[in-house]
C-alpha cells in the first residue's frame, strides 16, 4: 500500500468487500484494526444491507407463489418470508408462476389435444392418414421442419431449391477463437433461417423463436437433436442431403417407451441430476433404436427451460430420440399397433445431486461419494445451463458471497438475447461482483487444463477431448466454485 485511501475509496471498498478483514486483504495485507481506524477517522458510515435483497425475495416469489416454498429456499419460515415480502411491497400473488409457466406463446398443447396414447403415434398418424402404425415398419414421410449444421466454409454451398418444408441452418464456430465468418446471408439471418454460433447456442436460438412447436416432425442433420424436443416435437436424425433436396424422411417405426415423472425436484437439484440418475435406471433394452417419451405431472411442474434442458441431456441416455410432453394424460395402457409400451415411473422428489467423470465415467454416480474432490476451474453455461433462468438462480445464490480464491468461475450465456437480458436485470453485475468471468454468448472454453467442473454435456466433451472433467448440474458447479471442492449444492439453500 503506497498511501492511505481517501473516504470515497473506502466507501467503494466497503461496498465490494463488506468486512474490514477483506478490505485489508484487498489493500495488501492491512490489519483489520487499522482499516477500522480509518473508517472512524474519515466518518465512513457502517454498511447496512438487508439479509435478503429485493431481487432474492421477488425471484423466489415469482417462481413459487408460496411463502412456505420460497421460505424453504432461503432457509426461513413461511411467516418470515411473508414479512420480507411486505418489506419490499410484494403483496400481490404472481399471475403466472415461472415454475409452472408452460405456455411461451408457442401454443403449448392442452390435455385434450392428445388423441393418442403416445406422441409418436399422434404425430405420424396425422401425416399418414388412415394408416395403422406397426413397430418395425418402414415409412417415408415429409417433416414439418428441418435443421442442418454447417461449418462457415460449407454454408455458401447450400442449394436454393423449393422444398415442401422450411429448413433452419446453423453456422457453427467458437466465438472465442473466431469473431465472425462473414458467410451468414443477411436477409436469411433476419428471417431466422440462418442461425450463427456468434449469436448463441443452436437449440437456445430456436427456443427463443418458439421452435420447434408441439407435434411437429423434425429432421435434423447435426448435433444435440434431442434438445429440440422440449416442447413435444418429434425429432429424428437424418442425412443433410435429404434435407438439402427437400426429400421425405426415411423412418423405421421405433419401439416407444415412456418415463412417467411424478412429484417435484427438491431444492438443490436440477434436471441434470435426474438424467445422471436415469442413466442407471433405464433398462438396457431401451437402446439407440428406441424413442422415450417423458410425461406426467412431474413434467408439468418443470419450467420451459427445464424441459428443454431435460430434452438436451436425455441425449446421454443413448436412445434414438426422446421428447418431453407437457400436459399429456397418462393412459392406463399405451400401444402402437401390436406393441405394448413399457413404462418406467419415477418420483422427482427422490432425485439427489449427481456427477459424472469424463472420460472414465460412462454413467452418473451420487455426488455423496465424491465430496471433497478439489476443483480449480468451473464452467457454467453454453449448451447446458446458459439460459436466463439458470443464470438468474446463480446470481441470486451469489449475492453477498464470493468465489473461492483458488477457483476460476467462467460463465457462458447461451445467446445474445440471454446476455442482454441478464445485463439489464443486473445478473451479470452480481456475477462479476462475486468474482466470475463472463464470456461471449455461444462460446465454449478454449483451454481445458486443470481440475475442472463443467455443466457441459458429454456430446460436447467428446468433440473437445479433455482429460479430467467432472460434470453435473450448475448448482453443483456453483457450490464447488464457492468452496474449491465438490460440495453438496443443497448447502446453498440452508
C-alpha positions as CSV (number, residue, x, y, z in Angstrom):
1,X,0.0,0.0,0.0
2,X,1.5,3.3,-1.1
3,X,-0.9,5.7,0.7
4,X,-4.0,5.8,2.9
5,X,-7.2,5.5,0.8
6,X,-9.5,8.5,0.8
7,X,-13.1,8.4,2.0
8,X,-14.5,7.8,-1.5
9,X,-12.2,4.8,-2.0
10,X,-13.0,3.4,1.5
11,X,-16.8,3.6,0.8
12,X,-16.3,1.7,-2.5
13,X,-14.1,-0.9,-0.8
14,X,-16.7,-1.4,1.9
15,X,-19.5,-1.9,-0.7
16,X,-17.4,-4.5,-2.5
17,X,-15.7,-6.4,0.3
18,X,-18.2,-5.8,3.2
19,X,-15.8,-6.7,6.1
20,X,-12.7,-4.9,7.5
21,X,-10.7,-8.1,7.2
22,X,-11.4,-8.5,3.4
23,X,-10.8,-4.8,2.8
24,X,-7.4,-5.1,4.5
25,X,-6.6,-8.1,2.3
26,X,-7.5,-6.1,-0.8
27,X,-5.2,-3.3,0.3
28,X,-2.2,-5.7,0.5
29,X,-2.5,-7.1,4.0
30,X,-3.5,-4.2,6.1
31,X,-4.7,-5.3,9.6
32,X,-8.4,-5.1,10.2
33,X,-8.0,-2.8,13.2
34,X,-6.2,-0.2,11.0
35,X,-9.0,-0.3,8.4
36,X,-11.5,0.2,11.3
37,X,-9.5,3.2,12.5
38,X,-9.5,4.8,9.0
39,X,-13.3,4.2,8.8
40,X,-13.9,6.1,12.0
41,X,-11.3,8.8,11.2
42,X,-12.9,9.6,7.9
43,X,-16.5,9.2,9.1
44,X,-17.3,6.3,6.7
45,X,-20.8,5.1,7.7
46,X,-21.2,1.4,8.5
47,X,-22.6,-0.6,5.7
48,X,-26.2,-1.7,6.3
49,X,-27.6,-4.2,3.9
50,X,-30.7,-6.3,4.3
51,X,-30.1,-10.0,4.8
52,X,-32.1,-10.7,1.7
53,X,-32.3,-8.4,-1.3
54,X,-35.5,-7.5,-3.1
55,X,-34.1,-9.5,-6.1
56,X,-33.9,-12.6,-4.0
57,X,-37.3,-12.2,-2.5
58,X,-39.1,-11.3,-5.7
59,X,-37.4,-14.1,-7.7
60,X,-38.5,-16.8,-5.3
61,X,-42.0,-15.3,-5.0
62,X,-42.4,-15.2,-8.8
63,X,-41.1,-18.8,-9.1
64,X,-43.2,-20.4,-6.4
65,X,-46.1,-18.1,-5.4
66,X,-45.9,-19.8,-1.9
67,X,-44.4,-18.3,1.2
68,X,-43.7,-21.8,2.6
69,X,-41.8,-23.0,-0.5
70,X,-40.0,-19.7,-1.1
71,X,-39.0,-19.5,2.6
72,X,-37.7,-23.0,2.3
73,X,-35.4,-21.9,-0.5
74,X,-33.9,-19.3,1.8
75,X,-33.9,-21.4,4.9
76,X,-36.5,-19.3,6.7
77,X,-40.1,-19.9,7.9
78,X,-43.3,-19.2,6.0
79,X,-44.0,-16.2,8.3
80,X,-40.5,-14.8,7.9
81,X,-40.7,-14.9,4.1
82,X,-44.2,-13.2,4.3
83,X,-42.6,-10.4,6.4
84,X,-39.8,-9.9,3.8
85,X,-42.4,-9.7,1.0
86,X,-44.2,-6.9,3.0
87,X,-40.9,-5.1,3.4
88,X,-40.5,-4.9,-0.4
89,X,-44.2,-4.3,-1.1
90,X,-44.7,-7.6,-2.9
91,X,-48.3,-8.0,-1.7
92,X,-50.0,-9.4,-4.9
93,X,-49.7,-13.1,-5.9
94,X,-48.0,-13.6,-9.3
95,X,-50.5,-14.0,-12.1
96,X,-48.3,-16.7,-13.8
97,X,-45.8,-18.7,-11.8
98,X,-42.4,-19.0,-13.5
99,X,-42.2,-22.6,-12.1
100,X,-45.4,-23.6,-13.9
101,X,-45.3,-21.3,-16.9
102,X,-45.8,-23.8,-19.7
103,X,-47.1,-21.5,-22.4
104,X,-44.5,-19.3,-24.1
105,X,-46.6,-18.2,-26.9
106,X,-46.0,-21.4,-28.8
107,X,-49.4,-23.0,-28.3
108,X,-48.3,-25.5,-25.7
109,X,-50.7,-28.4,-26.1
110,X,-53.7,-28.8,-23.8
111,X,-54.6,-32.2,-22.4
112,X,-57.5,-32.5,-24.8
113,X,-55.1,-32.0,-27.7
114,X,-53.7,-35.5,-27.2
115,X,-55.8,-38.1,-29.1
116,X,-53.3,-41.0,-28.9
117,X,-51.6,-42.6,-26.0
118,X,-48.1,-41.8,-27.5
119,X,-46.9,-38.6,-29.1
120,X,-45.1,-40.6,-31.8
121,X,-48.3,-42.2,-32.9
122,X,-50.2,-38.9,-32.9
123,X,-47.6,-37.1,-35.0
124,X,-47.2,-39.8,-37.6
125,X,-50.8,-40.9,-38.0
126,X,-51.8,-37.3,-38.7
127,X,-49.4,-37.4,-41.7
128,X,-50.2,-41.0,-42.7
129,X,-53.9,-40.7,-42.9
130,X,-55.8,-43.9,-42.3
131,X,-52.7,-46.0,-41.7
132,X,-52.2,-48.1,-38.6
133,X,-48.6,-48.0,-37.4
134,X,-46.7,-51.1,-36.6
135,X,-43.2,-51.2,-34.9
136,X,-40.5,-52.1,-37.4
137,X,-42.5,-50.8,-40.4
138,X,-40.6,-48.6,-42.9
139,X,-42.2,-45.3,-43.9
140,X,-41.3,-42.2,-45.8
141,X,-42.8,-39.0,-44.5
142,X,-42.2,-35.3,-45.1
143,X,-41.2,-33.5,-41.9
144,X,-42.7,-30.1,-40.8
145,X,-39.2,-28.7,-40.4
146,X,-35.6,-29.4,-41.0
147,X,-32.4,-28.3,-39.2
148,X,-28.8,-28.5,-40.5
149,X,-25.4,-27.7,-39.0
150,X,-22.7,-26.2,-41.2
151,X,-19.1,-25.0,-40.9
152,X,-18.7,-21.5,-42.3
153,X,-17.0,-22.8,-45.4
154,X,-19.9,-25.2,-46.2
155,X,-22.7,-22.7,-45.8
156,X,-22.5,-20.9,-49.2
157,X,-22.9,-24.3,-51.0
158,X,-26.4,-24.9,-49.5
159,X,-28.7,-25.2,-52.6
160,X,-31.5,-22.8,-53.1
161,X,-34.4,-25.1,-54.2
162,X,-38.1,-25.2,-53.4
163,X,-38.8,-27.5,-50.5
164,X,-42.2,-28.6,-49.0
165,X,-40.9,-27.6,-45.6
166,X,-38.6,-24.9,-44.0
167,X,-35.0,-25.7,-43.0
168,X,-33.1,-23.8,-40.3
169,X,-29.4,-23.6,-41.0
170,X,-26.8,-23.3,-38.2
171,X,-23.3,-21.9,-38.9
172,X,-21.1,-23.2,-36.0
173,X,-17.8,-21.9,-34.8
174,X,-16.4,-20.9,-31.5
175,X,-16.7,-17.1,-31.0
176,X,-13.7,-17.2,-28.6
177,X,-11.4,-18.3,-31.4
178,X,-13.3,-16.6,-34.3
179,X,-15.1,-13.3,-34.2
180,X,-17.3,-14.0,-37.2
181,X,-17.3,-15.8,-40.5
182,X,-18.8,-13.3,-42.9
183,X,-20.7,-16.1,-44.7
184,X,-24.1,-15.7,-43.0
185,X,-26.5,-14.4,-45.6
186,X,-28.0,-11.2,-44.2
187,X,-31.7,-11.4,-45.3
188,X,-32.0,-15.1,-44.3
189,X,-30.4,-14.3,-40.9
190,X,-33.1,-11.6,-40.3
191,X,-35.8,-14.1,-41.3
192,X,-34.4,-16.6,-38.8
193,X,-33.5,-19.2,-41.4
194,X,-29.8,-18.9,-40.8
195,X,-28.6,-19.1,-37.2
196,X,-25.0,-18.3,-36.2
197,X,-22.9,-19.5,-33.3
198,X,-21.9,-15.9,-32.9
199,X,-25.5,-15.3,-31.7
200,X,-25.7,-18.3,-29.4
201,X,-26.2,-22.0,-29.0
202,X,-28.2,-23.7,-31.7
203,X,-31.1,-25.0,-29.6
204,X,-31.3,-21.9,-27.4
205,X,-31.7,-19.7,-30.6
206,X,-34.6,-22.0,-31.7
207,X,-36.0,-22.0,-28.2
208,X,-36.2,-18.2,-28.4
209,X,-38.1,-18.4,-31.7
210,X,-40.5,-20.8,-30.0
211,X,-39.4,-23.6,-32.3
212,X,-40.0,-26.4,-33.0
213,X,-43.7,-26.4,-32.0
214,X,-45.6,-29.2,-30.3
215,X,-46.5,-32.2,-32.5
216,X,-44.1,-31.1,-35.3
217,X,-42.0,-33.7,-37.0
218,X,-38.4,-32.5,-37.4
219,X,-35.4,-33.9,-39.3
220,X,-32.0,-32.8,-38.2
221,X,-28.5,-33.2,-39.6
222,X,-26.2,-32.2,-36.7
223,X,-25.7,-32.4,-33.0
224,X,-28.0,-32.2,-30.0
225,X,-31.1,-33.3,-31.9
226,X,-32.9,-34.4,-28.7
227,X,-32.6,-30.8,-27.4
228,X,-35.3,-29.7,-29.9
229,X,-38.0,-31.9,-28.4
230,X,-38.5,-29.9,-25.2
231,X,-41.9,-28.6,-26.4
232,X,-43.2,-32.0,-27.5
233,X,-41.9,-32.1,-31.1
234,X,-40.8,-35.4,-32.6
235,X,-37.2,-35.1,-33.8
236,X,-35.2,-37.7,-35.8
237,X,-31.6,-37.5,-37.1
238,X,-31.3,-37.7,-40.9
239,X,-28.9,-37.0,-43.7
240,X,-28.0,-33.5,-44.8
241,X,-28.6,-34.4,-48.5
242,X,-32.2,-35.4,-47.9
243,X,-33.0,-32.0,-46.3
244,X,-31.0,-30.2,-49.0
245,X,-33.1,-31.6,-51.8
246,X,-36.4,-31.5,-49.8
247,X,-36.8,-35.2,-49.7
248,X,-39.0,-37.0,-47.1
249,X,-37.5,-38.7,-44.0
250,X,-37.0,-42.4,-44.3
251,X,-38.0,-43.9,-40.9
252,X,-38.4,-47.3,-39.4
253,X,-41.2,-47.1,-36.8
254,X,-39.2,-47.5,-33.5
255,X,-40.2,-49.1,-30.2
256,X,-41.6,-46.5,-27.8
257,X,-41.1,-46.4,-24.1
258,X,-42.4,-43.9,-21.6
259,X,-40.9,-42.4,-18.4
260,X,-43.8,-41.1,-16.1
261,X,-42.5,-38.4,-13.7
262,X,-44.3,-37.5,-10.5
263,X,-43.5,-35.1,-7.7
264,X,-41.2,-32.1,-7.9
265,X,-37.4,-31.7,-7.9
266,X,-36.1,-30.9,-4.4
267,X,-34.1,-27.7,-3.7
268,X,-30.5,-28.1,-4.8
269,X,-31.2,-30.5,-7.6
270,X,-31.9,-30.0,-11.4
271,X,-32.8,-32.0,-14.4
272,X,-29.1,-32.7,-14.9
273,X,-29.2,-34.7,-11.7
274,X,-32.3,-36.5,-12.9
275,X,-30.6,-37.6,-16.1
276,X,-27.5,-38.8,-14.3
277,X,-29.7,-40.9,-12.1
278,X,-31.7,-42.3,-15.0
279,X,-28.5,-43.4,-16.7
280,X,-28.5,-46.2,-14.1
281,X,-32.3,-46.8,-14.2
282,X,-33.1,-47.0,-17.9
283,X,-33.3,-50.8,-18.8
284,X,-30.6,-52.0,-21.3
285,X,-33.1,-52.9,-23.9
286,X,-34.1,-49.2,-24.2
287,X,-31.4,-48.6,-26.8
288,X,-30.4,-46.4,-29.8
289,X,-33.4,-47.8,-31.8
290,X,-35.9,-46.6,-29.2
291,X,-37.9,-43.5,-28.6
292,X,-38.6,-42.4,-25.0
293,X,-41.4,-40.0,-24.1
294,X,-41.3,-38.1,-20.8
295,X,-44.7,-37.3,-19.4
296,X,-46.7,-37.0,-16.2
297,X,-47.3,-34.4,-13.5
298,X,-43.6,-34.1,-12.8
299,X,-43.1,-32.8,-16.4
300,X,-45.9,-30.3,-16.0
301,X,-44.1,-28.8,-13.0
302,X,-40.9,-28.2,-15.0
303,X,-40.3,-24.7,-16.4
304,X,-39.9,-24.4,-20.2
305,X,-36.1,-24.0,-19.7
306,X,-36.0,-27.2,-17.6
307,X,-37.9,-29.2,-20.2
308,X,-35.5,-28.1,-22.9
309,X,-32.6,-28.9,-20.5
310,X,-34.1,-32.4,-19.9
311,X,-34.5,-33.0,-23.6
312,X,-31.0,-31.9,-24.3
313,X,-29.3,-34.0,-21.6
314,X,-31.5,-37.0,-22.3
315,X,-29.4,-37.5,-25.4
316,X,-26.9,-39.0,-23.0
317,X,-29.3,-41.9,-22.4
318,X,-28.1,-43.3,-25.8
319,X,-31.6,-43.5,-27.4
320,X,-32.7,-42.8,-30.9
321,X,-34.6,-39.8,-29.8
322,X,-36.6,-38.5,-26.8
323,X,-39.4,-36.0,-26.3
324,X,-40.8,-34.1,-23.4
325,X,-44.6,-33.9,-23.4
326,X,-46.2,-31.4,-21.1
327,X,-49.9,-31.8,-20.1
328,X,-50.0,-35.2,-21.7
329,X,-52.5,-37.5,-19.9
330,X,-51.1,-40.8,-18.7
331,X,-53.3,-43.6,-20.2
332,X,-53.8,-46.8,-18.3
333,X,-52.2,-48.7,-21.2
334,X,-50.4,-47.3,-24.3
335,X,-50.0,-49.2,-27.5
336,X,-48.7,-48.7,-31.1
337,X,-50.3,-51.4,-33.2
338,X,-49.3,-54.7,-31.6
339,X,-46.5,-53.1,-29.5
340,X,-47.4,-52.5,-25.8
341,X,-45.5,-49.5,-24.5
342,X,-43.3,-50.3,-21.5
343,X,-43.2,-47.6,-18.7
344,X,-40.8,-46.5,-16.0
345,X,-42.3,-44.5,-13.2
346,X,-40.1,-42.1,-11.2
347,X,-40.7,-39.7,-8.4
348,X,-38.7,-36.5,-8.8
349,X,-38.6,-35.9,-5.0
350,X,-36.1,-38.9,-4.9
351,X,-33.5,-37.1,-7.0
352,X,-30.2,-36.4,-5.3
353,X,-27.2,-34.5,-6.7
354,X,-25.0,-36.5,-9.0
355,X,-21.8,-36.2,-11.0
356,X,-20.0,-38.0,-13.8
357,X,-16.3,-38.0,-14.5
358,X,-15.1,-37.6,-18.1
359,X,-13.6,-39.6,-19.8
360,X,-13.5,-42.5,-17.4
361,X,-17.1,-42.4,-16.2
362,X,-19.8,-43.7,-18.5
363,X,-22.8,-43.1,-16.3
364,X,-23.7,-40.8,-13.4
365,X,-22.9,-41.5,-9.8
366,X,-24.0,-40.0,-6.5
367,X,-22.2,-36.8,-5.5
368,X,-22.1,-38.1,-1.9
369,X,-19.3,-40.5,-2.9
370,X,-17.1,-37.8,-4.4
371,X,-17.4,-34.9,-1.8
372,X,-14.2,-33.1,-1.2
373,X,-12.5,-33.7,-4.6
374,X,-10.6,-30.5,-5.4
375,X,-11.8,-28.1,-8.2
376,X,-9.8,-25.3,-9.7
377,X,-12.0,-24.2,-12.6
378,X,-15.8,-24.2,-13.0
379,X,-17.6,-23.7,-16.4
380,X,-21.3,-22.9,-16.2
381,X,-23.4,-22.2,-19.3
382,X,-23.2,-22.8,-23.0
383,X,-25.3,-25.6,-24.4
384,X,-26.5,-26.5,-20.8
385,X,-27.4,-24.0,-18.1
386,X,-26.6,-20.9,-20.2
387,X,-30.3,-19.9,-20.2
388,X,-31.6,-16.8,-18.3
389,X,-33.4,-18.8,-15.7
390,X,-30.3,-20.7,-14.6
391,X,-28.1,-17.6,-14.6
392,X,-30.6,-15.7,-12.5
393,X,-30.5,-18.5,-10.0
394,X,-26.7,-18.5,-9.9
395,X,-26.8,-14.7,-9.4
396,X,-29.4,-14.9,-6.6
397,X,-27.3,-17.5,-4.7
398,X,-24.1,-15.5,-5.2
399,X,-25.5,-12.3,-3.5
400,X,-23.3,-11.5,-0.5
401,X,-21.0,-14.4,-1.4
402,X,-17.5,-14.5,-3.1
403,X,-16.0,-17.2,-5.3
404,X,-13.2,-19.2,-3.5
405,X,-9.8,-17.5,-4.1
406,X,-8.4,-20.7,-5.6
407,X,-11.2,-21.1,-8.2
408,X,-11.9,-19.6,-11.6
409,X,-15.6,-19.4,-12.4
410,X,-16.4,-18.9,-16.0
411,X,-20.0,-18.1,-17.2
412,X,-21.1,-18.7,-20.8
413,X,-24.5,-17.2,-21.7
414,X,-26.3,-19.3,-24.2
415,X,-27.2,-16.4,-26.6
416,X,-27.0,-12.7,-27.2
417,X,-30.6,-12.4,-26.0
418,X,-29.8,-14.1,-22.7
419,X,-26.7,-11.9,-22.4
420,X,-28.6,-8.7,-22.9
421,X,-31.5,-9.6,-20.6
422,X,-29.0,-10.7,-17.9
423,X,-27.2,-7.3,-18.3
424,X,-30.4,-5.3,-18.0
425,X,-31.6,-7.2,-14.9
426,X,-28.2,-6.8,-13.1
427,X,-27.5,-10.5,-13.2
428,X,-24.1,-10.1,-14.9
429,X,-23.1,-7.3,-12.4
430,X,-23.8,-9.7,-9.5
431,X,-21.8,-12.5,-11.1
432,X,-18.8,-10.2,-11.8
433,X,-19.0,-8.7,-8.4
434,X,-18.7,-12.2,-6.9
435,X,-15.6,-12.9,-8.9
436,X,-16.9,-14.7,-12.0
437,X,-15.7,-14.1,-15.6
438,X,-18.3,-13.6,-18.4
439,X,-17.6,-14.9,-21.9
440,X,-19.2,-14.2,-25.3
441,X,-22.6,-15.7,-26.0
442,X,-22.5,-19.1,-27.6
443,X,-18.8,-19.6,-26.9
444,X,-17.1,-22.5,-25.1
445,X,-13.9,-22.8,-23.2
446,X,-10.7,-23.0,-25.2
447,X,-8.5,-24.3,-22.5
448,X,-9.4,-27.5,-20.5
449,X,-6.4,-27.7,-18.3
450,X,-6.6,-28.1,-14.5
451,X,-9.1,-29.7,-12.2
452,X,-12.4,-28.8,-13.9
453,X,-16.1,-29.0,-13.2
454,X,-18.4,-28.2,-16.2
455,X,-22.1,-28.2,-16.9
456,X,-21.2,-29.3,-20.5
457,X,-22.9,-32.5,-21.7
458,X,-21.0,-35.5,-22.9
459,X,-21.7,-34.9,-26.6
460,X,-19.8,-31.6,-26.4
461,X,-16.9,-33.1,-24.4
462,X,-16.4,-35.9,-27.0
463,X,-15.6,-33.2,-29.6
464,X,-13.1,-31.4,-27.2
465,X,-11.4,-34.5,-25.7
466,X,-10.5,-33.1,-22.2
467,X,-8.8,-35.5,-19.8
468,X,-10.1,-34.7,-16.3
469,X,-13.5,-33.1,-16.0
470,X,-16.4,-33.6,-13.6
471,X,-19.8,-32.8,-15.0
472,X,-23.1,-32.2,-13.3
473,X,-25.7,-29.6,-12.5
474,X,-25.0,-25.8,-12.4
475,X,-25.9,-25.8,-8.7
476,X,-23.2,-28.4,-8.0
477,X,-20.8,-26.3,-10.1
478,X,-21.6,-23.2,-8.1
479,X,-21.1,-25.0,-4.8
480,X,-17.7,-26.1,-6.0
481,X,-16.8,-22.6,-7.1
482,X,-17.6,-21.3,-3.6
483,X,-15.7,-24.0,-1.7
484,X,-12.9,-25.1,-4.1
485,X,-14.1,-28.7,-3.9
486,X,-17.1,-30.9,-4.8
487,X,-19.7,-29.9,-2.3
488,X,-23.4,-30.8,-1.8
489,X,-25.3,-28.0,-3.5
490,X,-28.2,-28.3,-1.1
491,X,-26.0,-26.4,1.4
492,X,-26.6,-23.3,-0.8
493,X,-30.2,-23.2,0.4
494,X,-29.6,-23.6,4.1
